[in-house]
Amino acid sequence: MKKILLGAVAIGAIAAGVYYQQANNNTAQINMAELDYVPADTLFFASQLTPFPYEKYSALLPQLTSAEELGSQYEEIKKAFEGQGNANPSAAFMLSLLAKYEQATLKQQGAEVWGLGSELRYLSYAIGLMPVVKLELANAQTFIDTVKASADESGVSYSEESLNNVAYTRVKMPVDETNSIDLIVAKQGNWLTLTFDTALLNNQDDLAIALGTKKPATALSATTRLQDYTNKYEWDGSSVNFIDNTALVSALVNDKPSRLSQMIDTILSTSGNPDALAMIRTPGCKADLPQIAAKFPAVVWGTSDLEVTEKYANFDADLVLESTDADLLGAMASIRGFIPSHVTKSESAMLSVGYGIDVSKVAAFTNTIWQSFTKAEFQCEPLIMAQQQAKQANPMAIAMATGMFSGIKGFSVSINDMDLDLSNPDMPDLKEFNGIVTLSADDPMTLINTAKSFAPELAQIEIPDDGTAVSISELAQGMELPIDAKLAVNGNHITVYSGDSAAKTAQALKTEALVANGLVGVSVQLEPFMKLLVQASEASGEELPPEFKSLAEQNISSSVTTDINKHGLQLSSSSHIRKD
């Protein structure tokens, strides 16, 4: 089972980020009839608002056709399914669906099993705590038939019902002898609706809204929220998503009535612990916690650019932890450091990681945050307790710890290529290495001299500041190293590298100025990275799922950067898939 889930996650993680952008649609107006049935106060919202070319995209993914591979995957799920027997029909039902998903994925039978067409749109949101998923399929009835088949196989009962002239299938998944969680499946035209219902939270109005036979008091379409996000972050409008932090906190403290707070109260009461949230439902917490949540109103994400063809897919996406606290954002922005171009723009490195931080600003940043929190006037008891504990800490210790490293602006690593001796998988040896480690600073020579003061044996070794490389072997005091590593100071960067391409990267750093350009940067070339992982795993006797092996043959590259801007903490990704 572990392998199955890992394989599904590997494929799904790639698919999750890909959305379709129509031509010349950078300022698309969001207009979709199904949004009339999404509550404006939904806790979360995820969407594909324009048709995503599923068929083209799936053809770009690794194709698994080996009968042996297909059989081994299915047999593992089948054994888990049979192990449940009649003891847990709900688990057996879910395993049966998982087996069908696995087979459909491996055999490229999305249309036959799930009713998928060449394009796909979807919505996912909540009515209180009630999750709702809507999918636009080529044949929604095929999906329902698959669900019924799994119910028959697992001994789970289902019934055909209707509400306001809309027919639906209710699959009862028992939790215990008296309670069940019911899967509701319905179709209206090409749209499939999936939701869950329980006797505990049963409300015909909620189900009617989920089935699209009744509109919520205020619909998301009656607001400008999705359009505002699209305009604010310059997204393409094809996929807009959010998690509403203010709605969640409001429901937890119960400062104002909502369907979400009502459902939480019902669950707590039924579970025999109605006062579980009493500590944060005091007048003080009802005043403090929503104010804090208002400073971090939502987590939002969406696509800004994408192209999908038969040969490749390129896409850019952003995720933002929004904040309205200008002082906090200013303090966080002050510690932004330098991430070199070999981390985010290299086309040769299999893996690059960069951490940008202005060490000289860390102490001031920490003190600012500490002062802000410890001097705030709270009424909420848990916050007051946390505040008292924070007052006992001394941020000056950080100033002392970072003082000797003042001037450092970032640290990065890029691995272009490497070869391991796996004859002893427990202790693999490094045979070849092509890569670079970079420490960027205002005055690299001062750092080197500081290091010499801690290691007197280095004092006699001259390290030039003009980019001339020094062999690490000379610094290793007779230690035998498996690679010919060099150390050089190139401009504002102390570099340790091995390999011709890494040497060129080190030389190029001479012209890179120490501009504050981010917090974290990561890039990966999946094909060489996965090949190395597969080799190491096989040498250790660990058999990876075939999906992972196929990824080692897939031309996929991706980069992610994390930075602070006026909107909050933003993570931006850019990915490219090529079909060779």
MARBA-504278 format. One record per residue (C-alpha): residue number from 1; x, y, z. Coordinates in Angstrom, 2 decimals. Layout:
N
[r NUM,[X,Y,Z]]
...
! end
This chain:
580
[r 1,[0.00,0.00,0.00]]
[r 2,[2.81,2.39,0.83]]
[r 3,[4.25,1.99,-2.64]]
[r 4,[0.86,2.49,-4.26]]
[r 5,[0.23,5.72,-2.43]]
[r 6,[3.72,7.01,-3.14]]
[r 7,[3.23,6.32,-6.81]]
[r 8,[-0.14,8.04,-6.88]]
[r 9,[1.31,11.04,-5.06]]
[r 10,[4.21,11.28,-7.51]]
[r 11,[1.88,11.43,-10.51]]
[r 12,[-0.75,13.53,-8.74]]
[r 13,[1.77,16.07,-7.47]]
[r 14,[2.76,16.84,-11.04]]
[r 15,[-0.84,17.00,-12.24]]
[r 16,[-1.97,19.14,-9.33]]
[r 17,[0.01,22.14,-10.48]]
[r 18,[-1.01,22.14,-14.14]]
[r 19,[-3.89,24.27,-15.39]]
[r 20,[-4.93,25.54,-18.77]]
[r 21,[-4.63,29.10,-19.99]]
[r 22,[-6.63,30.15,-23.02]]
[r 23,[-4.91,32.37,-25.57]]
[r 24,[-4.85,36.08,-24.77]]
[r 25,[-6.62,35.48,-21.47]]
[r 26,[-4.33,37.25,-19.00]]
[r 27,[-7.18,39.38,-17.62]]
[r 28,[-9.98,36.85,-18.09]]
[r 29,[-13.33,37.70,-16.57]]
[r 30,[-14.54,34.91,-14.30]]
[r 31,[-18.09,33.93,-15.22]]
[r 32,[-19.35,30.43,-14.45]]
[r 33,[-22.94,29.45,-13.65]]
[r 34,[-21.88,26.79,-11.14]]
[r 35,[-20.42,29.52,-8.91]]
[r 36,[-23.99,30.58,-8.08]]
[r 37,[-24.20,27.56,-5.77]]
[r 38,[-20.91,28.11,-3.93]]
[r 39,[-21.44,29.81,-0.53]]
[r 40,[-19.54,33.08,-0.24]]
[r 41,[-18.39,32.06,3.24]]
[r 42,[-16.90,28.73,2.11]]
[r 43,[-13.89,27.70,4.17]]
[r 44,[-11.93,26.72,1.06]]
[r 45,[-12.27,26.91,-2.69]]
[r 46,[-10.28,25.09,-5.37]]
[r 47,[-11.06,25.22,-9.05]]
[r 48,[-10.30,24.69,-12.69]]
[r 49,[-12.47,27.40,-14.22]]
[r 50,[-11.48,26.99,-17.86]]
[r 51,[-11.23,23.66,-19.70]]
[r 52,[-7.96,21.94,-18.91]]
[r 53,[-6.69,19.72,-21.79]]
[r 54,[-6.57,16.56,-19.74]]
[r 55,[-6.02,14.26,-22.71]]
[r 56,[-3.01,16.20,-24.00]]
[r 57,[-1.56,16.51,-20.54]]
[r 58,[-1.95,12.84,-19.60]]
[r 59,[-0.13,11.88,-22.80]]
[r 60,[2.90,13.80,-21.51]]
[r 61,[3.07,11.75,-18.32]]
[r 62,[5.09,8.52,-17.97]]
[r 63,[3.35,5.65,-19.74]]
[r 64,[3.34,2.32,-17.88]]
[r 65,[2.46,-0.60,-20.11]]
[r 66,[4.29,-3.56,-18.60]]
[r 67,[1.82,-6.29,-17.68]]
[r 68,[4.12,-7.26,-14.83]]
[r 69,[4.09,-3.71,-13.47]]
[r 70,[0.34,-3.41,-13.81]]
[r 71,[-0.24,-6.76,-12.16]]
[r 72,[2.02,-6.11,-9.17]]
[r 73,[0.32,-2.80,-8.41]]
[r 74,[-3.16,-4.28,-8.64]]
[r 75,[-2.27,-7.36,-6.59]]
[r 76,[-1.06,-5.24,-3.67]]
[r 77,[-4.34,-3.35,-3.52]]
[r 78,[-6.29,-6.56,-4.02]]
[r 79,[-4.57,-8.21,-1.06]]
[r 80,[-5.32,-5.19,1.13]]
[r 81,[-8.92,-5.26,-0.11]]
[r 82,[-9.36,-8.96,0.68]]
[r 83,[-7.75,-8.46,4.08]]
[r 84,[-10.61,-6.21,5.12]]
[r 85,[-13.22,-8.89,4.34]]
[r 86,[-16.54,-8.16,5.98]]
[r 87,[-14.89,-6.65,9.04]]
[r 88,[-14.67,-3.17,7.57]]
[r 89,[-16.81,-2.76,4.45]]
[r 90,[-16.15,0.99,4.35]]
[r 91,[-12.40,0.42,4.10]]
[r 92,[-13.01,-2.31,1.52]]
[r 93,[-15.09,0.14,-0.53]]
[r 94,[-12.35,2.77,-0.49]]
[r 95,[-9.72,0.18,-1.41]]
[r 96,[-11.85,-1.00,-4.30]]
[r 97,[-12.09,2.56,-5.61]]
[r 98,[-8.32,2.94,-5.16]]
[r 99,[-7.72,-0.24,-7.16]]
[r 100,[-9.88,1.09,-9.97]]
[r 101,[-8.07,4.41,-9.86]]
[r 102,[-4.70,2.65,-10.02]]
[r 103,[-5.72,0.47,-12.94]]
[r 104,[-7.25,3.41,-14.82]]
[r 105,[-4.11,5.47,-14.28]]
[r 106,[-1.69,2.75,-15.29]]
[r 107,[-3.71,1.66,-18.33]]
[r 108,[-4.73,5.18,-19.36]]
[r 109,[-8.42,4.29,-19.01]]
[r 110,[-9.74,7.51,-17.54]]
[r 111,[-12.62,7.61,-20.01]]
[r 112,[-13.68,3.99,-19.52]]
[r 113,[-13.53,4.02,-15.71]]
[r 114,[-14.22,7.62,-14.68]]
[r 115,[-15.94,9.15,-17.68]]
[r 116,[-13.13,11.63,-18.36]]
[r 117,[-13.02,13.44,-21.68]]
[r 118,[-10.37,15.40,-23.52]]
[r 119,[-10.93,18.42,-21.23]]
[r 120,[-11.78,18.89,-17.57]]
[r 121,[-13.22,21.57,-15.28]]
[r 122,[-13.88,21.23,-11.57]]
[r 123,[-14.90,23.06,-8.40]]
[r 124,[-14.24,22.07,-4.80]]
[r 125,[-15.60,23.97,-1.81]]
[r 126,[-17.38,23.57,1.53]]
[r 127,[-20.87,24.17,2.87]]
[r 128,[-19.92,24.56,6.49]]
[r 129,[-17.88,21.38,7.03]]
[r 130,[-19.60,19.58,4.17]]
[r 131,[-17.13,19.13,1.29]]
[r 132,[-18.43,19.36,-2.27]]
[r 133,[-16.64,18.43,-5.49]]
[r 134,[-18.07,19.10,-8.93]]
[r 135,[-16.46,17.66,-12.07]]
[r 136,[-17.38,18.33,-15.67]]
[r 137,[-16.95,14.98,-17.41]]
[r 138,[-17.58,13.54,-20.83]]
[r 139,[-19.85,10.92,-19.24]]
[r 140,[-20.78,11.47,-15.59]]
[r 141,[-22.82,8.25,-15.49]]
[r 142,[-19.65,6.20,-16.04]]
[r 143,[-18.22,7.62,-12.82]]
[r 144,[-21.42,6.73,-10.91]]
[r 145,[-21.40,3.19,-12.34]]
[r 146,[-17.82,2.72,-11.14]]
[r 147,[-18.79,3.83,-7.62]]
[r 148,[-21.72,1.39,-7.61]]
[r 149,[-19.47,-1.44,-8.80]]
[r 150,[-17.08,-0.83,-5.89]]
[r 151,[-20.03,-0.76,-3.48]]
[r 152,[-21.22,-4.14,-4.81]]
[r 153,[-17.74,-5.62,-4.50]]
[r 154,[-17.29,-4.48,-0.91]]
[r 155,[-20.79,-5.21,0.40]]
[r 156,[-21.60,-1.55,1.04]]
[r 157,[-25.26,-0.70,0.50]]
[r 158,[-26.53,2.14,-1.65]]
[r 159,[-29.90,3.57,-2.57]]
[r 160,[-31.35,5.75,-5.31]]
[r 161,[-32.96,8.90,-3.94]]
[r 162,[-33.97,12.37,-5.12]]
[r 163,[-34.27,15.90,-3.78]]
[r 164,[-36.13,18.68,-5.57]]
[r 165,[-36.39,16.46,-8.66]]
[r 166,[-32.64,15.79,-8.77]]
[r 167,[-31.77,12.08,-8.57]]
[r 168,[-28.71,10.96,-6.63]]
[r 169,[-27.06,7.80,-5.31]]
[r 170,[-26.42,7.48,-1.57]]
[r 171,[-23.66,5.03,-0.63]]
[r 172,[-23.73,4.24,3.09]]
[r 173,[-20.28,3.68,4.56]]
[r 174,[-20.76,2.39,8.12]]
[r 175,[-18.64,3.91,10.89]]
[r 176,[-20.09,1.77,13.66]]
[r 177,[-23.28,-0.19,14.29]]
[r 178,[-25.51,2.89,14.25]]
[r 179,[-23.67,5.62,12.33]]
[r 180,[-22.46,5.99,8.78]]
[r 181,[-20.86,8.51,6.47]]
[r 182,[-22.81,8.63,3.24]]
[r 183,[-21.20,9.35,-0.11]]
[r 184,[-23.62,11.29,-2.32]]
[r 185,[-23.10,11.03,-6.09]]
[r 186,[-25.29,12.84,-8.60]]
[r 187,[-25.17,14.05,-12.19]]
[r 188,[-26.75,17.01,-13.92]]
[r 189,[-25.85,17.07,-17.58]]
[r 190,[-22.09,16.58,-17.79]]
[r 191,[-21.50,17.78,-14.24]]
[r 192,[-20.89,15.21,-11.52]]
[r 193,[-21.43,16.16,-7.86]]
[r 194,[-19.66,14.38,-5.00]]
[r 195,[-20.34,15.19,-1.35]]
[r 196,[-20.67,13.53,2.05]]
[r 197,[-23.69,13.45,4.32]]
[r 198,[-24.17,12.14,7.85]]
[r 199,[-27.14,11.82,10.18]]
[r 200,[-25.13,13.95,12.59]]
[r 201,[-25.05,16.97,10.30]]
[r 202,[-28.02,16.11,8.11]]
[r 203,[-29.59,19.23,6.71]]
[r 204,[-31.72,19.13,3.58]]
[r 205,[-30.85,22.74,2.77]]
[r 206,[-27.13,21.90,2.75]]
[r 207,[-27.73,18.92,0.46]]
[r 208,[-29.95,20.99,-1.80]]
[r 209,[-27.20,23.61,-2.17]]
[r 210,[-24.63,20.87,-2.86]]
[r 211,[-26.86,19.34,-5.54]]
[r 212,[-27.46,22.74,-7.12]]
[r 213,[-31.21,22.85,-6.49]]
[r 214,[-31.03,25.75,-4.06]]
[r 215,[-28.75,28.78,-3.93]]
[r 216,[-26.94,29.84,-0.74]]
[r 217,[-27.97,33.06,1.01]]
[r 218,[-24.93,34.75,-0.56]]
[r 219,[-23.10,33.05,-3.40]]
[r 220,[-19.43,33.41,-4.26]]
[r 221,[-20.51,34.66,-7.68]]
[r 222,[-22.20,37.63,-5.98]]
[r 223,[-18.79,38.79,-4.73]]
[r 224,[-15.70,39.96,-6.59]]
[r 225,[-13.36,37.74,-4.59]]
[r 226,[-12.13,35.49,-7.41]]
[r 227,[-11.75,38.39,-9.81]]
[r 228,[-9.95,40.44,-7.17]]
[r 229,[-7.38,37.67,-6.63]]
[r 230,[-6.91,37.33,-10.39]]
[r 231,[-6.30,41.05,-10.85]]
[r 232,[-4.21,41.44,-7.71]]
[r 233,[-1.73,38.70,-8.57]]
[r 234,[-1.96,39.04,-12.36]]
[r 235,[-3.19,35.48,-12.79]]
[r 236,[-4.72,34.09,-15.95]]
[r 237,[-8.09,33.34,-14.32]]
[r 238,[-8.08,29.65,-15.24]]
[r 239,[-7.53,28.46,-11.67]]
[r 240,[-8.15,30.51,-8.54]]
[r 241,[-8.02,28.91,-5.09]]
[r 242,[-8.08,29.95,-1.44]]
[r 243,[-8.32,28.88,2.18]]
[r 244,[-10.18,31.45,4.30]]
[r 245,[-8.29,31.82,7.58]]
[r 246,[-10.73,34.43,8.92]]
[r 247,[-13.71,32.12,8.41]]
[r 248,[-11.94,29.26,10.20]]
[r 249,[-10.92,31.34,13.22]]
[r 250,[-14.35,32.95,13.44]]
[r 251,[-16.00,29.52,13.52]]
[r 252,[-13.60,28.20,16.15]]
[r 253,[-14.15,31.12,18.54]]
[r 254,[-17.83,31.34,17.53]]
[r 255,[-17.85,35.14,17.47]]
[r 256,[-20.67,35.23,14.93]]
[r 257,[-23.17,32.64,13.64]]
[r 258,[-22.21,30.59,10.59]]
[r 259,[-23.01,27.15,9.20]]
[r 260,[-19.40,26.17,9.90]]
[r 261,[-19.61,27.12,13.59]]
[r 262,[-22.95,25.32,13.92]]
[r 263,[-21.48,22.12,12.51]]
[r 264,[-18.44,22.35,14.81]]
[r 265,[-20.74,22.78,17.81]]
[r 266,[-22.84,19.80,16.76]]
[r 267,[-19.80,17.56,16.40]]
[r 268,[-18.40,18.61,19.79]]
[r 269,[-21.74,18.11,21.50]]
[r 270,[-22.33,14.71,19.93]]
[r 271,[-18.83,13.54,20.79]]
[r 272,[-19.53,14.29,24.46]]
[r 273,[-17.08,17.17,24.71]]
[r 274,[-19.10,20.35,24.10]]
[r 275,[-16.61,22.53,25.99]]
[r 276,[-13.53,21.46,24.05]]
[r 277,[-13.08,24.98,22.66]]
[r 278,[-14.10,26.83,25.81]]
[r 279,[-10.58,28.18,26.35]]
[r 280,[-10.69,30.17,23.10]]
[r 281,[-14.38,31.09,23.24]]
[r 282,[-13.96,33.65,25.98]]
[r 283,[-14.81,37.31,25.30]]
[r 284,[-11.09,38.11,25.22]]
[r 285,[-10.28,35.46,22.63]]
[r 286,[-13.32,36.43,20.55]]
[r 287,[-11.78,39.90,20.37]]
[r 288,[-8.10,38.97,19.88]]
[r 289,[-8.04,35.91,17.62]]
[r 290,[-10.21,37.31,14.79]]
[r 291,[-8.03,40.44,14.79]]
[r 292,[-4.92,38.30,14.35]]
[r 293,[-6.62,36.25,11.63]]
[r 294,[-7.52,39.48,9.82]]
[r 295,[-3.79,40.16,9.48]]
[r 296,[-3.42,36.81,7.67]]
[r 297,[-6.80,36.57,5.93]]
[r 298,[-6.16,33.76,3.47]]
[r 299,[-3.84,31.39,1.70]]
[r 300,[-4.40,31.82,-2.03]]
[r 301,[-2.94,30.17,-5.10]]
[r 302,[-3.46,30.27,-8.83]]
[r 303,[-1.88,30.06,-12.26]]
[r 304,[-0.33,32.97,-14.11]]
[r 305,[0.78,31.35,-17.34]]
[r 306,[0.44,27.95,-18.99]]
[r 307,[0.68,26.25,-22.36]]
[r 308,[-0.10,22.59,-23.04]]
[r 309,[0.65,20.92,-26.38]]
[r 310,[1.21,17.36,-27.57]]
[r 311,[4.96,17.84,-27.04]]
[r 312,[5.30,19.95,-23.90]]
[r 313,[3.64,21.80,-21.04]]
[r 314,[4.91,25.00,-19.45]]
[r 315,[3.23,26.53,-16.45]]
[r 316,[3.75,29.16,-13.78]]
[r 317,[1.83,29.28,-10.51]]
[r 318,[1.88,31.28,-7.28]]
[r 319,[0.92,30.53,-3.69]]
[r 320,[0.60,33.43,-1.25]]
[r 321,[0.15,33.54,2.51]]
[r 322,[-1.56,36.90,2.54]]
[r 323,[-0.83,39.47,5.22]]
[r 324,[-2.14,42.97,5.85]]
[r 325,[0.45,43.67,8.55]]
[r 326,[2.77,46.16,6.85]]
[r 327,[5.14,46.32,9.84]]
[r 328,[5.57,42.54,9.91]]
[r 329,[6.11,42.35,6.16]]
[r 330,[8.66,45.14,6.39]]
[r 331,[10.54,43.33,9.13]]
[r 332,[10.51,40.06,7.20]]
[r 333,[11.62,41.79,4.01]]
[r 334,[14.64,43.21,5.85]]
[r 335,[16.24,39.77,6.16]]
[r 336,[15.87,38.89,2.46]]
[r 337,[19.19,37.71,1.12]]
[r 338,[20.88,36.72,-2.12]]
[r 339,[20.15,33.63,-4.21]]
[r 340,[22.58,33.21,-7.15]]
[r 341,[21.40,32.52,-10.69]]
[r 342,[22.88,29.01,-10.68]]
[r 343,[20.06,28.04,-8.31]]
[r 344,[17.03,29.38,-10.18]]
[r 345,[18.19,29.76,-13.80]]
[r 346,[20.53,26.85,-14.40]]
[r 347,[19.53,24.37,-17.11]]
[r 348,[22.28,21.89,-16.26]]
[r 349,[21.99,21.26,-12.50]]
[r 350,[20.03,18.21,-11.41]]
[r 351,[19.34,19.83,-8.03]]
[r 352,[19.95,23.33,-6.68]]
[r 353,[19.03,24.85,-3.34]]
[r 354,[19.64,28.42,-2.24]]
[r 355,[18.93,30.09,1.08]]
[r 356,[18.99,33.88,1.05]]
[r 357,[19.36,35.67,4.37]]
[r 358,[20.96,38.91,5.50]]
[r 359,[22.53,37.66,8.72]]
[r 360,[23.31,41.18,9.91]]
[r 361,[19.56,41.93,10.02]]
[r 362,[18.46,38.76,11.82]]
[r 363,[18.99,40.11,15.32]]
[r 364,[17.06,43.31,14.60]]
[r 365,[14.28,41.32,12.94]]
[r 366,[14.02,38.94,15.89]]
[r 367,[13.97,41.82,18.35]]
[r 368,[11.25,43.61,16.36]]
[r 369,[9.01,40.53,16.33]]
[r 370,[9.74,39.84,20.01]]
[r 371,[8.97,43.42,21.02]]
[r 372,[5.79,43.46,18.96]]
[r 373,[4.47,40.29,20.56]]
[r 374,[5.54,40.88,24.15]]
[r 375,[4.19,44.45,24.23]]
[r 376,[0.86,43.68,22.57]]
[r 377,[-2.23,44.09,24.75]]
[r 378,[-4.03,40.75,24.74]]
[r 379,[-7.24,39.71,26.47]]
[r 380,[-7.14,36.07,25.35]]
[r 381,[-5.73,33.84,28.09]]
[r 382,[-3.75,31.43,25.83]]
[r 383,[-2.13,34.43,24.14]]
[r 384,[-1.32,36.01,27.49]]
[r 385,[0.33,32.76,28.63]]
[r 386,[2.38,32.58,25.43]]
[r 387,[3.32,36.23,25.87]]
[r 388,[4.59,35.60,29.40]]
[r 389,[6.74,32.72,28.19]]
[r 390,[8.13,34.86,25.36]]
[r 391,[9.14,37.57,27.83]]
[r 392,[11.43,35.08,29.54]]
[r 393,[13.40,34.62,26.31]]
[r 394,[16.25,36.95,25.46]]
[r 395,[16.62,37.82,21.76]]
[r 396,[20.06,39.25,22.45]]
[r 397,[21.40,35.70,22.39]]
[r 398,[20.65,35.64,18.67]]
[r 399,[22.58,38.87,18.21]]
[r 400,[25.61,37.28,19.84]]
[r 401,[25.28,34.12,17.78]]
[r 402,[24.98,35.96,14.47]]
[r 403,[27.50,38.72,15.19]]
[r 404,[30.53,36.85,13.94]]
[r 405,[28.70,35.96,10.70]]
[r 406,[27.60,39.50,9.94]]
[r 407,[27.82,40.25,6.25]]
[r 408,[26.64,36.85,5.02]]
[r 409,[23.86,37.23,2.45]]
[r 410,[23.17,33.66,1.40]]
[r 411,[24.21,30.03,1.05]]
[r 412,[23.59,27.78,-1.94]]
[r 413,[24.36,24.36,-3.41]]
[r 414,[24.06,23.14,-7.01]]
[r 415,[24.66,19.54,-8.06]]
[r 416,[25.25,19.21,-11.79]]
[r 417,[26.17,15.54,-11.82]]
[r 418,[27.37,12.85,-9.47]]
[r 419,[28.28,9.19,-9.55]]
[r 420,[28.15,6.87,-6.55]]
[r 421,[29.93,3.61,-5.88]]
[r 422,[27.03,1.48,-4.64]]
[r 423,[28.93,-1.76,-4.15]]
[r 424,[28.33,-1.20,-0.44]]
[r 425,[24.81,0.33,-0.33]]
[r 426,[25.05,0.92,3.41]]
[r 427,[28.09,3.18,2.90]]
[r 428,[28.03,4.45,-0.70]]
[r 429,[31.20,6.18,-1.87]]
[r 430,[31.35,9.28,-4.01]]
[r 431,[33.15,8.45,-7.27]]
[r 432,[32.58,11.65,-9.22]]
[r 433,[31.00,14.98,-8.38]]
[r 434,[30.29,18.05,-10.44]]
[r 435,[28.78,20.84,-8.38]]
[r 436,[29.31,23.99,-6.39]]
[r 437,[28.74,25.31,-2.87]]
[r 438,[28.51,29.09,-2.52]]
[r 439,[28.67,31.37,0.50]]
[r 440,[27.82,34.95,-0.47]]
[r 441,[28.93,37.85,1.74]]
[r 442,[29.79,41.54,1.76]]
[r 443,[33.42,40.79,2.66]]
[r 444,[34.33,37.15,1.97]]
[r 445,[37.97,37.60,2.96]]
[r 446,[36.98,38.74,6.46]]
[r 447,[34.98,35.52,6.85]]
[r 448,[37.95,33.47,5.70]]
[r 449,[40.26,35.23,8.16]]
[r 450,[37.69,34.65,10.92]]
[r 451,[37.67,30.96,10.03]]
[r 452,[41.49,30.94,10.25]]
[r 453,[41.31,32.29,13.79]]
[r 454,[39.29,29.23,14.78]]
[r 455,[41.54,26.85,12.84]]
[r 456,[45.16,27.98,13.24]]
[r 457,[46.39,25.26,10.90]]
[r 458,[44.77,27.23,8.06]]
[r 459,[46.66,30.42,8.88]]
[r 460,[49.64,29.47,6.71]]
[r 461,[47.52,28.83,3.61]]
[r 462,[47.08,31.76,1.26]]
[r 463,[43.64,32.07,-0.31]]
[r 464,[43.70,34.76,-3.05]]
[r 465,[40.79,37.15,-3.51]]
[r 466,[41.11,37.34,-7.30]]
[r 467,[39.33,34.08,-8.15]]
[r 468,[42.46,31.93,-8.20]]
[r 469,[41.46,28.45,-7.05]]
[r 470,[43.13,26.57,-4.22]]
[r 471,[42.93,22.80,-3.99]]
[r 472,[40.90,21.61,-1.01]]
[r 473,[43.44,18.82,-0.69]]
[r 474,[45.94,21.44,0.50]]
[r 475,[43.53,22.46,3.23]]
[r 476,[42.68,18.89,4.22]]
[r 477,[45.98,18.31,5.95]]
[r 478,[46.84,15.06,4.17]]
[r 479,[43.31,13.66,4.06]]
[r 480,[42.56,11.74,0.88]]
[r 481,[39.51,13.17,-0.91]]
[r 482,[37.55,11.21,-3.56]]
[r 483,[37.18,14.31,-5.78]]
[r 484,[39.38,17.20,-6.87]]
[r 485,[37.59,20.04,-5.08]]
[r 486,[38.66,23.67,-5.43]]
[r 487,[38.12,26.73,-3.26]]
[r 488,[38.08,30.23,-4.72]]
[r 489,[36.84,33.70,-3.86]]
[r 490,[34.92,35.06,-6.84]]
[r 491,[33.73,38.59,-6.25]]
[r 492,[31.48,38.50,-3.18]]
[r 493,[31.27,34.73,-3.17]]
[r 494,[33.31,32.01,-1.48]]
[r 495,[32.98,28.98,-3.73]]
[r 496,[33.89,25.33,-3.27]]
[r 497,[33.43,23.34,-6.47]]
[r 498,[34.41,20.34,-8.52]]
[r 499,[33.99,19.76,-12.25]]
[r 500,[34.38,21.86,-15.37]]
[r 501,[30.83,23.23,-15.52]]
[r 502,[30.94,24.07,-11.82]]
[r 503,[34.21,25.93,-12.41]]
[r 504,[32.49,28.04,-15.08]]
[r 505,[29.65,28.75,-12.64]]
[r 506,[32.16,29.89,-10.02]]
[r 507,[33.83,32.24,-12.49]]
[r 508,[30.47,33.70,-13.55]]
[r 509,[29.69,34.61,-9.95]]
[r 510,[32.28,37.40,-10.13]]
[r 511,[29.74,39.57,-11.92]]
[r 512,[26.75,38.78,-9.67]]
[r 513,[26.07,41.62,-7.25]]
[r 514,[24.66,40.99,-3.77]]
[r 515,[21.12,42.22,-4.37]]
[r 516,[18.38,41.10,-1.99]]
[r 517,[16.29,38.85,-4.25]]
[r 518,[14.58,36.27,-2.06]]
[r 519,[14.50,33.86,0.84]]
[r 520,[14.59,30.37,-0.66]]
[r 521,[15.17,29.01,-4.15]]
[r 522,[14.98,25.40,-5.35]]
[r 523,[15.26,23.88,-8.82]]
[r 524,[15.34,20.29,-9.99]]
[r 525,[15.83,18.35,-13.22]]
[r 526,[13.71,15.31,-12.49]]
[r 527,[15.22,12.83,-14.95]]
[r 528,[18.84,12.70,-13.67]]
[r 529,[17.75,13.16,-10.06]]
[r 530,[15.28,10.25,-10.21]]
[r 531,[17.79,8.03,-12.00]]
[r 532,[20.21,8.50,-9.12]]
[r 533,[17.43,7.79,-6.61]]
[r 534,[16.38,4.63,-8.44]]
[r 535,[19.97,3.37,-8.60]]
[r 536,[20.53,3.98,-4.90]]
[r 537,[17.23,2.36,-3.94]]
[r 538,[17.78,-0.73,-6.07]]
[r 539,[21.30,-1.12,-4.68]]
[r 540,[19.87,-1.11,-1.15]]
[r 541,[17.25,-3.70,-2.09]]
[r 542,[14.33,-1.28,-1.93]]
[r 543,[12.03,-1.80,-4.91]]
[r 544,[10.46,1.48,-6.03]]
[r 545,[7.03,1.62,-7.71]]
[r 546,[7.12,1.61,-11.52]]
[r 547,[5.80,5.19,-11.51]]
[r 548,[9.07,6.34,-9.94]]
[r 549,[11.13,4.42,-12.47]]
[r 550,[9.17,6.03,-15.29]]
[r 551,[9.80,9.48,-13.83]]
[r 552,[13.50,8.74,-14.27]]
[r 553,[12.79,8.76,-18.01]]
[r 554,[10.63,11.90,-17.95]]
[r 555,[11.98,15.28,-19.01]]
[r 556,[10.56,17.48,-16.25]]
[r 557,[12.22,20.55,-14.76]]
[r 558,[10.88,22.82,-12.06]]
[r 559,[11.97,25.80,-10.00]]
[r 560,[10.44,27.37,-6.90]]
[r 561,[11.26,30.66,-5.22]]
[r 562,[10.02,32.04,-1.91]]
[r 563,[10.00,35.75,-1.25]]
[r 564,[8.35,38.54,0.72]]
[r 565,[6.40,41.27,-1.04]]
[r 566,[3.66,43.79,-0.20]]
[r 567,[1.02,41.04,-0.32]]
[r 568,[2.67,38.54,2.02]]
[r 569,[4.88,35.46,1.78]]
[r 570,[4.80,34.33,-1.84]]
[r 571,[5.94,31.04,-3.33]]
[r 572,[6.25,31.09,-7.13]]
[r 573,[6.90,28.04,-9.27]]
[r 574,[7.77,27.50,-12.90]]
[r 575,[7.66,24.01,-14.41]]
[r 576,[8.32,22.46,-17.79]]
[r 577,[7.41,19.01,-19.07]]
[r 578,[8.86,17.70,-22.32]]
[r 579,[7.94,14.59,-24.27]]
[r 580,[11.14,13.35,-25.91]]
! end
